[in-house]
Amino acid sequence: MPRAGGKPMQPDTHPGTSAERAALLNQRYRHHSATAVLDRALSDAQVGKVGMVSSFGAESVVLLHMVAVVNPNTPVLFIDTQMLFEETLAYQSDVAQALGLTDVRRIRARALDVAVEDRDGTLHQRDTDACCDLRKTRPLERALSDFDAWITGRKRYQAGTRAALDFFDTDGEDRLKINPLAHWTPQDVQDYMVNNRLPRHPLVAHGYPSIGCAPCTSKVKPGEDPRAGRWRGQQKEECGIHIVDGKIVRGPQKEGKVA
């Protein structure tokens, strides 16, 4: 429809709140496969501008491979907390090169913020939530300010807090999270890695099925939950980069609170 003066109006590509958009998209793609959801999400006007957030952790290579196949130019935001395992940093470089990802962006906390809030690098010993906020949540929020949606590797089986995860959910009022692997099982992940001959994170073979920052990640014993080594001994399942009712999660969450 032309606007006054004869110039055509530009359509609103993704009207409505993030909750409304997520509901519409979940209905639209409810029967799609993970690859199809990802492929459509990267081109659906209801989704908008999309980036991927990856930790380059134990299972990250699956979704990174899918993104590389669909569009290797997709921006990939890698949060470097400056407390990661050396193996993770090497793995990140090797995987990005092997998959042909052309736009990997290393995200870090502001140097001034670190100097003021964690000058001696021991904040994680006193307050893990504050450390995650400083080194993960705030840097990511700044990096995502130009995006309408971001791709995550979250899956329902990973934690009780993710048991009801859908393909699309909200990140505040205006942004979406896309979870292509939401319905996958651990076996689906392993089969995909084997079938596509994907390189595994070197620490997995040493007892680390879930890998975060070095000071807050420990080995997992046989029979333990795969995420038992994350923040061991604390009532904490999420690092804080996800959103509850439009608010950044900084503290430990009880089951069912985080999507």
C-alpha positions in Angstrom: 0.0 0.0 0.0 1.5 3.4 -1.0 1.8 6.0 1.7 1.1 9.7 1.3 3.3 11.2 -1.4 3.3 8.1 -3.5 6.1 6.2 -1.8 5.4 2.6 -0.9 5.2 1.7 2.8 7.8 -0.8 4.0 6.1 -3.9 5.6 6.7 -4.5 9.3 8.7 -7.8 9.0 8.0 -9.0 12.5 5.1 -7.3 14.2 3.9 -8.1 17.7 5.8 -8.9 20.9 8.4 -11.6 21.1 5.8 -13.9 22.9 3.4 -13.5 20.0 6.0 -14.1 17.4 7.3 -17.2 19.3 3.8 -18.6 19.5 3.2 -18.0 15.8 6.6 -19.6 14.8 6.1 -22.6 17.1 2.8 -23.3 15.4 4.2 -22.8 11.9 7.2 -25.1 12.4 5.9 -27.5 15.1 6.3 -30.6 12.8 9.7 -29.6 11.3 13.0 -31.2 11.8 15.9 -29.4 13.5 17.6 -28.6 10.2 14.4 -27.4 8.6 13.7 -25.1 11.6 17.2 -23.6 11.4 17.0 -23.2 7.6 13.6 -21.4 7.8 14.6 -19.3 10.8 17.5 -17.8 8.9 15.2 -16.6 6.2 11.8 -16.1 7.9 10.8 -12.4 8.0 9.0 -13.0 11.3 12.3 -13.9 12.9 14.4 -11.0 11.6 18.2 -10.6 11.9 19.7 -13.8 13.4 23.0 -14.6 15.1 24.2 -17.8 16.8 25.6 -17.9 20.3 28.0 -20.8 20.9 30.2 -21.9 23.8 32.1 -24.3 21.5 31.5 -26.8 24.3 30.9 -30.5 24.3 28.0 -30.7 21.9 28.3 -27.3 20.2 29.8 -28.7 17.0 26.4 -30.3 16.0 24.6 -27.0 15.7 27.7 -25.2 14.3 27.8 -27.8 11.6 24.1 -27.2 10.7 24.6 -23.5 10.6 27.7 -23.9 8.4 25.7 -26.0 6.0 22.7 -23.6 5.8 24.7 -20.4 5.8 28.4 -20.3 6.8 28.2 -16.5 6.9 25.8 -16.5 9.9 27.3 -14.4 12.7 28.5 -16.7 15.6 29.0 -15.0 18.9 31.6 -16.8 21.1 31.6 -15.7 24.7 35.3 -15.7 25.9 35.0 -15.3 29.6 38.8 -15.3 29.8 38.4 -18.2 32.2 37.9 -20.9 29.6 39.9 -24.1 29.3 42.9 -23.8 26.9 41.4 -26.8 25.2 38.2 -24.9 24.5 40.1 -22.0 22.9 42.0 -24.3 20.6 38.9 -26.2 19.8 37.0 -23.0 18.9 39.7 -22.0 16.4 40.0 -25.5 14.9 36.2 -26.0 14.5 35.5 -22.6 13.0 38.2 -23.2 10.4 37.2 -26.8 9.6 33.5 -25.8 9.1 34.3 -22.7 7.1 32.5 -20.3 9.5 33.3 -16.8 8.2 31.9 -14.5 10.9 32.9 -15.8 14.4 32.9 -12.9 16.9 34.7 -13.2 20.2 32.7 -11.5 22.9 34.4 -10.4 26.2 33.6 -8.3 29.2 34.8 -4.7 29.1 38.3 -4.4 30.5 37.2 -1.6 32.8 34.3 -3.6 34.2 36.7 -6.5 35.0 39.2 -4.2 36.6 36.6 -2.7 38.9 34.6 -5.9 39.7 37.1 -8.7 39.5 40.6 -7.2 39.6 42.2 -10.3 41.1 40.2 -12.8 39.2 38.6 -14.4 42.2 35.0 -13.2 41.9 33.9 -16.7 40.9 35.0 -18.0 44.3 32.9 -15.4 46.2 29.8 -15.1 43.9 29.4 -17.2 40.8 26.3 -15.4 39.8 28.0 -12.0 39.8 30.9 -13.5 37.9 28.6 -15.0 35.2 26.8 -11.6 35.0 30.1 -9.8 34.5 31.7 -12.2 32.0 28.7 -13.7 30.2 25.4 -12.0 30.6 26.3 -8.3 30.1 28.8 -8.9 27.2 26.3 -11.0 25.4 23.5 -8.6 25.9 25.6 -5.9 24.3 26.6 -8.1 21.4 22.9 -9.1 20.8 21.6 -5.5 20.7 21.7 -5.6 16.8 19.9 -8.9 16.5 16.2 -9.8 16.4 16.8 -13.4 17.4 19.7 -15.8 18.4 20.3 -19.5 17.9 21.0 -21.6 21.0 22.0 -25.2 21.4 19.7 -25.9 24.4 17.9 -29.2 24.6 15.1 -30.4 26.8 17.1 -33.3 28.3 19.9 -31.1 29.6 18.2 -29.9 32.8 14.9 -29.8 34.5 14.8 -26.1 33.8 14.6 -26.9 30.1 12.0 -29.7 30.1 9.3 -27.7 28.3 11.7 -26.0 25.7 10.2 -25.2 22.3 11.8 -24.3 19.0 11.2 -20.6 19.7 11.0 -18.7 22.9 11.4 -15.2 24.1 14.3 -13.1 25.1 12.7 -10.0 26.6 10.0 -8.0 24.8 11.5 -7.8 21.3 14.0 -10.6 20.8 13.6 -14.4 20.2 15.7 -17.4 21.0 15.8 -20.2 18.5 16.3 -23.8 19.8 16.6 -26.1 16.8 17.7 -29.0 18.9 15.1 -28.6 21.6 13.6 -32.1 21.0 16.8 -34.0 20.4 17.9 -36.9 22.6 21.5 -37.6 23.7 21.6 -40.3 21.1 20.5 -38.0 18.4 23.5 -35.8 19.2 25.9 -38.6 19.2 24.5 -40.1 16.0 24.8 -36.7 14.2 28.5 -36.3 15.3 29.3 -39.8 14.1 27.5 -39.6 10.8 29.1 -36.3 9.9 32.5 -37.2 11.4 32.6 -34.1 13.5 35.5 -33.4 15.8 34.8 -33.8 19.5 35.9 -31.4 22.3 39.1 -33.0 23.7 37.9 -32.7 27.3 34.9 -35.0 26.7 37.2 -38.0 26.6 38.6 -36.9 30.0 35.3 -36.9 31.9 33.8 -33.5 31.0 30.4 -34.1 29.2 29.4 -30.5 29.8 32.1 -27.8 29.6 32.0 -24.2 30.9 34.7 -22.0 32.6 37.6 -23.9 34.0 37.2 -22.8 37.7 33.5 -23.8 37.7 33.6 -27.1 35.7 34.6 -30.5 37.2 34.7 -34.0 36.0 31.6 -36.1 36.0 31.5 -39.6 37.5 29.9 -42.5 35.8 26.1 -42.4 36.4 26.0 -38.7 37.3 23.9 -36.3 35.4 26.0 -34.8 32.5 25.7 -31.3 33.9 26.6 -32.4 37.5 30.1 -30.9 37.0 28.8 -27.4 36.3 28.9 -25.3 39.5 29.2 -28.5 41.6 27.7 -28.2 45.1 25.6 -25.1 44.2 21.8 -24.8 43.5 22.6 -23.4 40.1 21.8 -24.8 36.7 22.1 -21.8 34.3 24.8 -19.3 33.8 22.4 -16.4 33.5 22.3 -15.6 29.7 18.7 -16.7 29.4 15.6 -14.7 30.3 12.7 -15.2 32.6 9.6 -13.0 32.0 11.8 -10.5 30.2 14.4 -10.3 33.0 18.0 -11.5 33.0 18.4 -14.5 35.2 21.3 -14.0 37.6 20.6 -16.3 40.5 20.0 -20.0 40.9 16.7 -21.1 39.4 14.4 -23.7 40.7 13.1 -26.3 38.4 10.5 -25.0 35.9 11.5 -21.3 36.1 13.8 -21.1 33.1 12.6 -21.9 29.6 
